[in-house]
Amino acid sequence: MATKYDRIAADLRAKIRDGDLAPGDQMPAETVLKETYRVSLVTMRRALDLLAAEGLIEKRHGHGTFVRIPRQHVKRTSERHQWEKDRVLLPLDRRYGTGSTERDTGLEMPDLEFHAEYNEIIADQDLAKAFGVPTGTRLLERTYRTRPRSEPAPFGLGHSYLLYDMVAVNPDLIDVTKEPWPGGTQHQLFTIGIELDRIVEEVTARPPSADEAEELGIDVGVAVLVLRKTSIDTDGRVVEVSDSVLAGDRTQLSYTIELKRWPLAERRRAEKGL
């Protein structure tokens, strides 16, 4: 049975989706809403918290609560990595100007604001285990932020890690001024003779930290998706580990898993034994 705050949230949700409350509109004050729905302030706040967690409204300190203006949607599919690998062998003019972000969003390079930072760090216990190297191994940490020029917040908070001594043989790979690199990480690795064999992605969901919520422009009630990508080369070595924190209210992860077909003879034998 739905609670009072569930029913209130459902009513307000319908008004937002039907356009009665439009993006950018200020919501009535909590004290007004509680009188409208004849509930306690606690119940009213719980209903609003549900809508905030869904990314439908946002609370602005000192200003009130507003219907959230929809953010640029991002759809990451399982084909994106093969798409990037296929582009590695293309000439520069074919690689330039279109990357994974453009593919995931449908935007073009002029629509995006890109920022990268490079730092030399040492592997902590977590990263050392992920790479299969001793703690204290030198790593190149690459921090990425990409956002639509029309929005104040990035799509996600990205941190990519490479083995420093491995990539330093090509000085361009430790030079942040070479970013954005046409063809992305897979082409960067190609310049030092590395071909990826497979990529493992692990996704978890959790509440954002206060800093993450502020940078992503989300309410603390909106969950984030934490994606760890591990890239393994054709020799079985882990050559890149990346961690991305993605806003749950505007990110869709879509995976298509191809399944092998049963051999016809084995299928027929199994059908006879049913």
PLY file of the C-alpha trace (Angstrom):
ply
format ascii 1.0
element vertex 274
property float x
property float y
property float z
element edge 273
property int vertex1
property int vertex2
end_header
0.00 0.00 0.00
1.41 3.37 -1.01
2.32 5.76 1.79
1.09 9.35 1.93
4.44 10.69 0.74
4.49 8.15 -2.13
1.07 9.39 -3.27
2.12 13.04 -3.00
5.34 12.33 -4.93
3.31 10.52 -7.62
0.99 13.52 -7.98
3.84 16.03 -8.24
5.74 13.71 -10.59
2.73 13.61 -12.92
2.48 17.41 -12.87
6.14 17.70 -13.82
5.88 15.16 -16.61
2.62 16.66 -17.93
4.18 20.13 -18.00
1.98 21.67 -15.32
5.26 22.28 -13.51
7.77 23.15 -16.24
11.57 22.85 -16.15
12.98 25.81 -14.24
9.71 26.56 -12.40
9.97 27.23 -8.70
7.95 24.83 -6.58
5.56 26.20 -3.96
7.13 26.47 -0.52
7.08 23.34 1.65
4.72 25.06 4.10
2.29 25.79 1.25
2.52 22.26 -0.13
1.88 20.66 3.25
-1.30 22.69 3.57
-2.34 21.79 0.01
-1.91 18.07 0.67
-2.95 18.30 4.35
0.05 16.42 5.68
2.82 17.12 8.15
5.97 18.96 7.12
7.96 15.74 7.66
5.72 13.83 5.23
5.92 16.64 2.68
9.70 16.72 2.87
9.90 12.96 2.35
7.83 13.30 -0.82
10.12 16.04 -2.10
13.18 13.99 -1.20
11.87 11.19 -3.44
11.58 13.58 -6.39
15.03 15.00 -5.70
16.51 11.49 -5.66
14.97 10.90 -9.09
16.54 14.10 -10.40
13.17 15.74 -11.06
13.63 18.66 -8.67
16.58 20.40 -7.05
16.89 22.38 -3.86
18.88 25.60 -4.11
20.08 26.83 -0.75
18.50 30.15 0.12
16.32 30.19 -2.99
13.87 27.30 -2.76
13.03 24.16 -4.73
12.88 24.13 -8.52
11.84 21.72 -11.24
15.09 20.51 -12.70
16.01 21.40 -16.26
16.80 18.06 -17.99
20.51 17.45 -18.50
22.18 16.01 -21.57
21.56 12.26 -21.64
24.49 9.86 -21.97
24.09 6.29 -23.25
27.11 4.02 -22.93
26.81 0.77 -24.87
28.93 -2.36 -24.91
29.91 -1.65 -28.52
31.76 1.58 -27.69
35.11 -0.14 -27.02
35.14 -2.08 -30.29
34.13 1.14 -32.05
37.16 2.85 -30.52
39.44 -0.07 -31.42
38.26 -0.03 -35.04
39.19 3.65 -35.25
42.78 3.08 -34.11
43.91 2.05 -37.59
42.18 4.97 -39.33
44.17 7.98 -40.55
44.32 11.09 -38.39
41.69 13.02 -40.33
39.22 10.19 -39.71
40.00 9.98 -35.99
40.02 13.70 -35.32
36.90 15.45 -34.08
34.85 12.47 -32.94
35.43 10.45 -29.78
33.55 8.22 -27.40
31.77 11.13 -25.69
30.40 12.37 -29.00
29.27 8.84 -29.80
27.56 8.42 -26.41
25.77 11.78 -26.46
25.16 12.58 -30.13
26.89 15.94 -29.62
29.72 17.26 -31.75
33.15 18.46 -30.69
32.23 22.21 -30.78
29.35 21.44 -28.37
31.74 20.19 -25.69
34.14 21.71 -23.17
37.04 19.34 -22.43
39.63 19.51 -19.64
42.46 17.14 -18.74
45.12 17.07 -16.04
48.12 14.71 -15.78
49.95 13.80 -12.58
52.59 11.27 -11.62
51.46 9.26 -8.58
52.38 6.01 -6.87
50.05 3.02 -6.82
48.15 2.54 -3.59
47.02 -0.90 -2.51
43.85 -0.82 -4.61
45.52 0.25 -7.87
48.53 -2.01 -7.31
46.18 -4.98 -7.00
44.24 -3.91 -10.10
47.43 -3.71 -12.19
49.13 -6.69 -10.55
52.18 -4.60 -9.60
53.89 -3.74 -6.27
52.49 -0.96 -4.14
54.44 2.22 -4.87
54.79 1.58 -8.61
54.80 4.83 -10.61
51.54 5.59 -12.40
50.35 8.33 -14.70
47.03 9.64 -13.39
44.90 11.38 -16.00
41.89 13.35 -14.78
39.19 14.13 -17.33
36.17 16.41 -17.25
33.90 16.88 -20.28
30.68 18.87 -20.23
28.24 20.32 -22.73
29.00 23.99 -23.28
25.35 24.68 -22.48
25.58 23.12 -18.99
27.67 23.90 -15.91
28.44 20.32 -14.84
30.46 17.53 -16.47
29.00 14.21 -17.60
31.15 12.41 -15.06
34.33 12.49 -13.01
36.96 10.44 -14.80
40.33 9.17 -13.57
42.49 7.01 -15.85
45.68 5.29 -14.71
48.56 4.01 -16.85
51.90 2.46 -15.89
54.24 5.44 -16.08
57.36 3.63 -17.24
55.36 1.79 -19.89
53.93 4.91 -21.56
56.91 7.23 -20.99
58.74 5.61 -23.91
56.54 7.89 -26.04
56.95 11.39 -24.49
53.71 12.53 -26.13
51.77 10.16 -23.88
52.84 11.99 -20.72
52.24 15.44 -22.22
48.82 16.84 -21.30
49.02 19.43 -24.07
48.46 16.59 -26.57
44.91 16.18 -25.24
42.32 15.56 -26.51
44.05 12.72 -28.34
42.41 11.72 -31.64
41.41 8.10 -31.22
41.53 8.08 -27.42
43.42 5.74 -25.12
43.43 2.80 -27.48
45.28 4.81 -30.11
47.66 6.17 -27.48
48.53 2.61 -26.49
48.85 1.63 -30.16
51.72 4.14 -30.51
53.76 1.99 -28.11
52.78 -1.30 -29.74
49.89 -2.29 -27.47
46.66 -3.83 -28.75
43.78 -4.46 -26.37
42.35 -7.94 -26.15
39.47 -7.30 -23.75
37.96 -4.78 -21.39
36.30 -5.59 -18.07
33.76 -3.14 -16.67
32.40 -3.30 -13.13
29.56 -1.00 -12.09
28.34 -0.21 -8.59
25.87 2.38 -7.32
26.18 4.50 -4.19
25.25 7.91 -2.79
27.60 10.69 -3.92
30.00 12.43 -1.61
29.29 16.11 -0.98
32.13 17.09 -3.34
30.88 14.73 -6.07
27.32 16.04 -5.79
28.53 19.63 -6.06
30.79 19.02 -9.06
28.21 16.91 -10.92
25.44 19.38 -10.11
23.17 16.80 -8.51
21.19 16.61 -5.31
22.82 14.45 -2.64
19.81 12.12 -2.94
20.68 11.21 -6.55
22.80 8.06 -6.78
26.01 7.92 -8.75
27.24 5.00 -10.83
30.86 4.09 -10.22
32.39 2.36 -13.24
35.80 0.71 -13.08
37.20 -0.19 -16.49
40.16 -2.55 -16.71
41.90 -2.80 -20.10
43.91 -5.96 -20.83
46.25 -6.34 -23.79
46.87 -9.31 -26.07
49.68 -10.50 -23.74
47.29 -10.63 -20.78
48.70 -7.52 -19.07
46.54 -4.90 -17.40
47.57 -1.72 -19.24
44.94 0.77 -18.06
42.59 1.12 -15.11
40.01 3.89 -15.08
37.41 4.96 -12.55
34.43 7.06 -13.60
31.79 8.53 -11.31
28.63 9.10 -13.38
25.48 10.98 -12.43
22.68 8.43 -12.11
19.98 10.84 -13.27
21.40 11.24 -16.78
23.44 8.11 -17.49
22.21 4.92 -19.13
24.40 1.83 -19.36
23.29 -0.48 -22.16
25.00 -3.84 -22.65
24.28 -6.34 -25.40
25.76 -9.77 -24.69
26.09 -12.06 -27.69
25.40 -15.72 -26.80
26.85 -18.67 -28.69
24.30 -20.88 -30.40
24.02 -24.52 -29.46
25.42 -26.99 -32.01
22.45 -28.40 -33.91
23.30 -32.05 -33.12
23.55 -31.38 -29.37
20.28 -29.44 -29.39
18.44 -32.29 -31.10
19.84 -34.85 -28.63
18.72 -32.64 -25.72
15.24 -32.20 -27.21
14.85 -35.99 -27.48
15.76 -36.34 -23.82
13.15 -33.84 -22.59
0 1
1 2
2 3
3 4
4 5
5 6
6 7
7 8
8 9
9 10
10 11
11 12
12 13
13 14
14 15
15 16
16 17
17 18
18 19
19 20
20 21
21 22
22 23
23 24
24 25
25 26
26 27
27 28
28 29
29 30
30 31
31 32
32 33
33 34
34 35
35 36
36 37
37 38
38 39
39 40
40 41
41 42
42 43
43 44
44 45
45 46
46 47
47 48
48 49
49 50
50 51
51 52
52 53
53 54
54 55
55 56
56 57
57 58
58 59
59 60
60 61
61 62
62 63
63 64
64 65
65 66
66 67
67 68
68 69
69 70
70 71
71 72
72 73
73 74
74 75
75 76
76 77
77 78
78 79
79 80
80 81
81 82
82 83
83 84
84 85
85 86
86 87
87 88
88 89
89 90
90 91
91 92
92 93
93 94
94 95
95 96
96 97
97 98
98 99
99 100
100 101
101 102
102 103
103 104
104 105
105 106
106 107
107 108
108 109
109 110
110 111
111 112
112 113
113 114
114 115
115 116
116 117
117 118
118 119
119 120
120 121
121 122
122 123
123 124
124 125
125 126
126 127
127 128
128 129
129 130
130 131
131 132
132 133
133 134
134 135
135 136
136 137
137 138
138 139
139 140
140 141
141 142
142 143
143 144
144 145
145 146
146 147
147 148
148 149
149 150
150 151
151 152
152 153
153 154
154 155
155 156
156 157
157 158
158 159
159 160
160 161
161 162
162 163
163 164
164 165
165 166
166 167
167 168
168 169
169 170
170 171
171 172
172 173
173 174
174 175
175 176
176 177
177 178
178 179
179 180
180 181
181 182
182 183
183 184
184 185
185 186
186 187
187 188
188 189
189 190
190 191
191 192
192 193
193 194
194 195
195 196
196 197
197 198
198 199
199 200
200 201
201 202
202 203
203 204
204 205
205 206
206 207
207 208
208 209
209 210
210 211
211 212
212 213
213 214
214 215
215 216
216 217
217 218
218 219
219 220
220 221
221 222
222 223
223 224
224 225
225 226
226 227
227 228
228 229
229 230
230 231
231 232
232 233
233 234
234 235
235 236
236 237
237 238
238 239
239 240
240 241
241 242
242 243
243 244
244 245
245 246
246 247
247 248
248 249
249 250
250 251
251 252
252 253
253 254
254 255
255 256
256 257
257 258
258 259
259 260
260 261
261 262
262 263
263 264
264 265
265 266
266 267
267 268
268 269
269 270
270 271
271 272
272 273
